[in-house]
Amino acid sequence: MHSERAPLLLKIAAWGGVIFLHFPLVIIALYAFNTEEAAFSFPPKGLTLHWFSVAASRGDILDAVTLSLKIAALATGLALILGTLAAAALWRREFFGKNAISLLLLLPIALPGIITGLALLTAFKIMNFEPGFFTIVVGHATFCVVIVFNNVIARFRRTSYSLIEASMDLGADGWQTFRYVILPNLGSALLAGGMLAFALSFDEIIVTTFTAGHERTLPLWLLNQLGRPREVPVTNVVALMVMLMTTIPILGAYWLSRGGDEVAGSGK
C-alpha cells in the first residue's frame, strides 16, 4: 500500500516556492508600518500607523478606491449574468459551433492582457466610444465572464438533471424551476465566481491602461506613484490594502468552490 504523504524534498520545494512568491508581499506589508525616519532603510527601525491616517485623508486615494469599487461591482454583475447564461446554454445542449463558443469564452483570460487591451481599444475607437468609465467596465467584464462561466458550468455538471425533470413533471414552469431548483444549486458557485471576478477586476491594470482614458483606478494610481519616491510609505499602505481587498475574496471563492476539482474545467 503506497503512502499518500508527499516526500520531504517535495514539501521543502513547495514551501520554498510559496516563500519565494510571497516574500515581496511581506516586505510591502512591513513597510506600510514603517516610521518616517526609516522610510528608505532596511530593516525598518520602527513601526507606526501614521501612514494609514495619511492615506485615509488623501482625496485622490479615496476617489481611486471608489472608482475601482464601482467598476469591479458593475463588471462582476455583467459577468454573473452573461457567464451564467453561457454556462446554461453549453451545459447539456449539443449544437454546431459549441466548442468554438467555449474557446471564444476562454480567450480573453488566456490571451496576454496587452493583446486584449489593444483589441478592446481598437474596437472602441471603431465604434466611436471614447475610453472612460464605460469602456473600463466592458473591458473588465470580458475576462470576468470566464471566471463565472467556469464556476457555473462546473456546478451544472454536478447537478443531476433528474431534479429539473422532476420539477417540470410536478407542474413547475421554467421560471419556477430556475427559481426553486436551479438557482439554489448554483448559489455558492455564483458567489464564488462573483467574488473571484470582483478581486480580479479590482486590481486589473493592463487592460485598464488601454481603456481608462482620463479615469484613474487604484492600480493606475499605484503605477503613477512609482515615479514619486517621497510618497513610498503611503504607496505601501495603499498596496497593502489592495492585497487585502483582493486576497480575501479569492480565499472566500476557494472555500466556496472547494471539492469541485474533479469536474471544474475537465469537460466531464
C-alpha positions in Angstrom: 0.0 0.0 0.0 1.5 3.3 -1.1 1.7 6.2 1.3 -0.2 9.4 0.2 2.2 11.6 2.1 4.5 13.7 -0.1 8.3 13.2 0.1 10.2 15.6 2.3 12.1 17.1 -0.6 8.8 17.8 -2.4 7.4 19.5 0.7 10.5 21.6 1.0 10.4 22.6 -2.7 6.7 23.5 -2.4 7.2 25.7 0.7 10.3 27.2 -0.9 8.1 28.2 -3.9 5.5 29.7 -1.7 8.0 31.7 0.3 9.7 33.0 -2.9 6.4 34.2 -4.3 5.1 35.8 -1.2 8.3 37.3 0.4 8.0 40.6 -1.6 4.4 41.0 -0.4 5.6 40.6 3.2 8.2 43.3 2.7 5.5 45.7 1.3 3.2 44.9 4.2 6.1 45.5 6.7 7.0 48.9 5.1 3.4 50.0 5.3 4.0 50.3 9.1 7.5 51.8 8.7 8.4 55.1 10.5 9.0 58.2 8.5 12.7 58.4 9.5 13.3 54.9 8.3 11.3 55.1 5.2 14.1 54.1 2.9 16.2 51.8 5.2 16.2 48.1 5.7 15.4 46.6 8.1 12.7 49.0 9.4 13.8 50.8 12.5 10.3 51.4 13.9 6.6 50.7 13.3 3.8 53.3 13.1 0.2 53.6 12.0 0.8 57.2 10.9 0.7 56.4 7.2 -2.7 54.8 7.4 -4.2 58.0 8.6 -2.3 60.0 5.9 -3.7 57.6 3.2 -7.2 57.8 4.6 -7.2 61.6 4.4 -6.0 61.8 0.8 -8.8 62.7 -1.6 -7.1 61.2 -4.7 -6.7 57.8 -3.0 -10.4 57.8 -1.9 -11.5 58.7 -5.4 -9.4 56.0 -6.9 -10.7 53.4 -4.5 -14.3 54.5 -5.1 -13.9 54.2 -8.9 -12.3 50.8 -8.7 -15.1 49.5 -6.4 -17.8 50.8 -8.8 -16.0 49.3 -11.9 -15.5 46.0 -10.1 -19.1 45.8 -9.0 -20.5 46.5 -12.4 -18.1 44.2 -14.2 -18.9 41.4 -11.8 -22.7 42.0 -12.3 -22.3 41.7 -16.1 -20.1 38.7 -15.7 -22.6 36.9 -13.5 -25.4 37.4 -16.0 -23.5 36.6 -19.1 -21.4 33.8 -17.6 -24.5 32.1 -16.1 -26.4 32.3 -19.4 -23.4 31.0 -21.4 -23.0 28.1 -19.0 -26.7 27.2 -19.1 -26.6 27.3 -23.0 -23.5 25.0 -23.1 -24.4 22.6 -20.3 -26.4 19.8 -22.0 -27.1 21.1 -25.5 -25.1 19.8 -28.5 -25.0 22.1 -31.5 -22.7 23.1 -34.3 -20.0 25.5 -33.1 -20.3 24.6 -29.4 -16.6 24.0 -29.0 -15.8 27.2 -30.8 -18.0 29.2 -28.5 -16.3 27.6 -25.5 -12.9 28.6 -26.9 -14.1 32.2 -27.5 -15.3 32.5 -24.0 -11.9 31.4 -22.6 -9.8 33.5 -24.9 -10.0 36.9 -23.0 -8.3 35.4 -20.0 -6.0 33.1 -21.9 -4.6 35.9 -24.2 -1.9 38.3 -22.8 -3.6 41.3 -21.2 -1.8 43.7 -23.6 -3.4 41.9 -26.6 -6.9 42.1 -25.0 -6.4 45.7 -24.1 -5.2 46.7 -27.6 -8.1 44.8 -29.2 -10.7 46.5 -27.0 -9.2 49.9 -27.6 -9.3 49.4 -31.4 -12.9 48.1 -31.2 -14.0 51.1 -29.1 -12.3 53.5 -31.5 -14.1 51.9 -34.4 -17.4 52.3 -32.6 -16.6 55.9 -31.7 -16.5 55.2 -27.9 -14.1 57.4 -26.0 -12.1 55.5 -23.4 -13.6 56.1 -19.9 -15.7 54.5 -17.2 -17.9 52.6 -19.6 -15.0 51.1 -21.6 -13.2 50.0 -18.4 -16.3 48.1 -17.2 -16.8 46.4 -20.6 -13.1 45.5 -20.7 -13.1 44.0 -17.2 -16.3 42.1 -17.9 -14.7 40.3 -20.8 -12.3 38.3 -18.6 -14.7 38.2 -15.6 -17.2 36.3 -17.7 -14.7 33.5 -17.9 -14.4 33.2 -14.2 -18.1 33.0 -13.6 -18.6 30.6 -16.6 -16.0 28.1 -15.3 -17.6 28.1 -11.8 -21.2 27.8 -13.0 -20.5 25.1 -15.7 -18.7 23.0 -13.1 -21.7 23.3 -10.8 -24.1 22.4 -13.6 -22.1 19.3 -14.3 -22.5 18.3 -10.6 -26.3 18.9 -10.7 -28.5 15.9 -11.6 -30.8 16.7 -14.5 -33.4 14.5 -12.9 -34.1 17.3 -10.4 -35.1 19.6 -13.2 -37.2 16.9 -14.9 -38.9 16.1 -11.6 -39.7 19.8 -11.1 -41.3 20.1 -14.6 -43.2 16.8 -14.1 -44.7 18.3 -10.9 -46.1 21.2 -12.8 -43.5 23.9 -12.3 -42.9 26.2 -15.3 -39.4 27.3 -16.5 -39.1 30.3 -14.1 -40.2 28.3 -11.1 -37.8 25.5 -11.9 -35.0 28.1 -12.2 -36.0 29.9 -9.0 -36.5 27.0 -6.7 -34.3 24.2 -8.1 -31.5 25.5 -10.3 -30.7 28.8 -8.5 -30.3 27.2 -5.1 -27.9 24.7 -6.6 -25.9 27.4 -8.2 -25.8 29.8 -5.2 -22.3 29.0 -3.9 -20.9 28.7 -7.4 -22.2 32.2 -8.3 -21.0 33.7 -5.1 -17.5 32.1 -5.6 -17.3 33.2 -9.2 -18.5 36.7 -8.3 -16.0 37.1 -5.5 -13.1 36.0 -7.7 -14.3 38.1 -10.6 -14.5 41.1 -8.3 -11.0 40.6 -7.0 -9.5 40.3 -10.5 -11.4 43.4 -11.7 -10.4 45.5 -8.7 -6.6 45.1 -9.2 -6.6 44.8 -13.1 -4.1 47.2 -14.6 -3.0 46.1 -18.1 -6.5 46.1 -19.8 -7.3 49.2 -17.7 -4.4 51.1 -19.1 -5.8 50.8 -22.7 -9.4 51.5 -21.8 -9.2 54.1 -19.0 -8.8 57.3 -20.9 -8.7 60.0 -18.2 -10.0 57.8 -15.5 -7.6 56.7 -12.8 -8.4 53.5 -10.9 -6.5 52.4 -7.8 -4.0 50.2 -9.7 -3.3 53.1 -12.1 -2.8 55.4 -9.1 -0.3 52.9 -7.7 1.5 52.8 -11.1 1.7 56.6 -11.2 3.2 56.6 -7.7 6.3 54.7 -8.8 7.7 58.0 -10.0 7.3 59.7 -6.6 9.8 58.2 -4.2 8.9 60.7 -1.5 5.5 59.1 -1.1 6.7 55.5 -0.8 5.2 54.9 2.7 1.7 56.0 1.6 2.1 53.9 -1.5 2.9 50.9 0.6 -0.2 51.4 2.7 -2.4 51.5 -0.4 -0.6 48.4 -1.8 -1.3 46.6 1.4 -5.0 47.5 1.3 -5.2 46.3 -2.3 -3.6 43.0 -1.4 -6.1 42.5 1.5 -9.1 43.5 -0.7 -8.2 41.0 -3.4 -6.9 38.2 -1.2 -10.0 37.9 1.0 -12.4 37.4 -1.9 -10.1 34.9 -3.6 -9.8 32.9 -0.4 -13.6 33.1 0.0 -14.1 31.9 -3.5 -11.7 29.0 -2.9 -13.5 28.0 0.2 -16.9 28.1 -1.5 -15.8 26.1 -4.6 -13.6 23.5 -2.8 -14.4 19.9 -3.6 -15.2 20.6 -7.3 -11.7 20.0 -8.7 -12.8 16.7 -10.3 -15.2 18.5 -12.6 -14.2 22.1 -12.9 -12.8 22.6 -16.4 -12.4 18.9 -17.1 -15.1 18.6 -19.7 -16.8 15.7 -17.9 
